[in-house]
Every structure is written in C-alpha cells, then in structure tokens.
Amino acid sequence: MDPILAEWLSLALRWVHVMTGIMWIGTSFFFIWLDASLRHYAAPKPGIAGESWLVHGGGFYAVEKFLVAPGTMPKELHWFKYEAYFTWFSGFFLLALIYYYGAEQNLIDPSVSDISANYAILVSLGLLLGGWVAYDLLCRSPIGRNTTLLAIGVFLLVALAAYISTELFSGRAAYLHVGAFIGTIMATNVFHIIIPNQKKVVKALLAGEQPDPAYGKQAKQRSLHNNYLTLPVVLMMISNHYPIMYESPYRWAFVIGAVLLSALLRAYANAKNAGVSGDKVTYLLVLALGLGLCLAAIPGLKTNAIPIDRKVDLVEAAAIIQQRCITCHSAVPTDAFFKAPPKGIAFDSAAEIRRYAPMIARVAVATKMMPLRNQTGMTDEERALLGAWIAGSADDGHGSAE
C-alpha cells in the first residue's frame, strides 16, 4: 500500500474512531448516571422505577424509567447502538492498518518475543474472539449470578490477556491489544446481548404480551460491565504516547493496576450519582488514590547505566543521528515504509537536530522507543552519548554538523 494512502486512511479511521467512541462513551455514562439518579419524588407510580429531573442548555427535562416496559409502544423509539458498532469497526480497521499491515514495524519486537508477523496476527485475532467467548461463558455460568465472583473472573480474564499480550507483542501493541480485547467484549455485549434483548421486549409489546423481565436484567448487567470497562479501554488506547508505561519491565502491572484503579473510580462515581455518601464511598476514593501512588512508584524505564565523562559535541551526536535516525527522519526518507518524515520531523541540518534535542532525549535516550523496534541498531553507548550531548551541549551553540 502506498504510504501516503496509508497515512490518509489512518487519519480517517482514527477520526471516526474517536468521534464514535465519544458518542458511545457519552451515552453509556449518561444512561448509567440516569439510572442511578432515579428517585420517587411523590407517591410511586405503578410500573415506574423512578424519575429524574434534568436541566441542560436552558431547558428542563423530566425522565421516567419503567420497571420492565411501557404498556404500549410509543410512535417513536430512540435506539443507541450504532455508536458502539462504528467505534469497534473503525478501531478494528485501524488495528489492521497499523499493527497487521505494519506488523514488522509495530506488532512484533524480537527483543520481546521471537515470533513471526503472521503468527502474531493470528494470536491477535484469537485473543479478540477468544476473549468474548470466555467472557460470555463466564457471565452465563453460575458465577455470573454472583456479582463479586463475576467481577473477579472478568478481572482475571483481562489480566490473562495482559500477560499474553505483553509476552508476545511489542510494548505499544501489547497495551493496544488489551484495550482492543476489552473493547471487543464491550461492543459484542451491545450487539449480542443488549440490543437483541431490547428487541425481544419490543416484539413482546407489539404482540400485546408481557415482556420477560430477565431480558432487561441481563442487558443491564452487561451495560454496567461496559461502564466499568470503559476507563481502562481509554487508557490503553492513549498509552502509545507514554512509553514509561509500555516500556517498563513491569508493564503488566500497569495494566492490572489500571483496571483496578478504573473500577474504584467508577464505583465512586456511580455511588455518588446514586446519592450514596458516607465512609464507604470515601474509602473508594482513598483506595484509588493509594493505588495510583503505588503505580507511580513502580520502577519505570531502565535508565542508561553507561557513564560518559567527557564533553560530546554536536558533530559526534549528529553522526549517530545520521546513522541511526535519518533513514526515516529526513526530507527524503530511505525507509520503504515512509515517503515523508514521520510527524514532519527531519534531522537533515544542525538547526533541526538542535531544535528537536528535547524530543531526542525523551524518545531515543530516556524511553528508547526510537528508532522504532531499534531497526537501525542504536547501541546503549550511542544513546548515552546523545544524552551527554543534550545535557551539556544542546543549547550552547558550539559544534556544527555541516
């Protein structure tokens, strides 16, 4: 595929993915909040679970929720499903474009696991499909009737996905796959359980029958799961910008900790939305804060242990950059995957190298995320030399690369 075409496709898919994801998350959070906000402000009405009064955009709204369903179908009924479908499909195509089509560059990392690109793609697909099957069987088993046991089971399932991903894929791909694993469960909940159950209720009403309350109960259980799983998915999706997470030797711990932290934050928010207060609710926030501090204390990136006890000038630093970075970061890249420098960053002149010195320090010295998969073989000593130049000579104006 032409690299420019791939770039445009990536942009379009990412834009759609973010837009539809905002719509999906927004409606999901709103309806969970709405359900928690229901109250009986007067004598309970027959068949009504509660009502909620809202104000937004200068207008007032009164919303009622039926215990099961209304007695008759209204003329117009609004459904919320396509946000979830388009979010998943755009995300999957983006995954295929970046991590399947570009598997050699993005999906696999020989320093993590010596597997082929084709095998990694098969594992990726199996992880997405197998994750849903395992989750659905867990929910339908006797464990699914116990909220605590089910929560533990889902947590262990995500932990297993995190372990498999971090052991087989590159750091960035591993976190992305945990997010895709959870996102697939969420989207399939909508497609396979929530919407079909709602359609069964509508069909019963149209037939003049009393809908089975079990349909609504099962749909609400899956919807609540989606509510709790949303925050870790969002974190996994933005994690590729933060190598301190995915390049850590304890990256699996960040995944597990993020899931627990997200659960505590959502439990606190849902409790507050329901009007619950007291020490038990406060403890949720305290536990979340404590867990967040523990995650921050986990050893992150391995620091470069090679000491450089001499001054490194720009000429020496530029020579390393020319050898290790210029194949991609040039006005005319020689890497077959790029027709333009990634993110418009080029190191063709001394001025450009000086300009991007802080970024070089972050991505090539501190995090070692570049060169991508270290395909040009930058050594630890070269990284240390770059770090020494940046620390002592990046802004002193001495030396010339030209």
Disulfide bonds with the S-S distance in Angstrom:
none
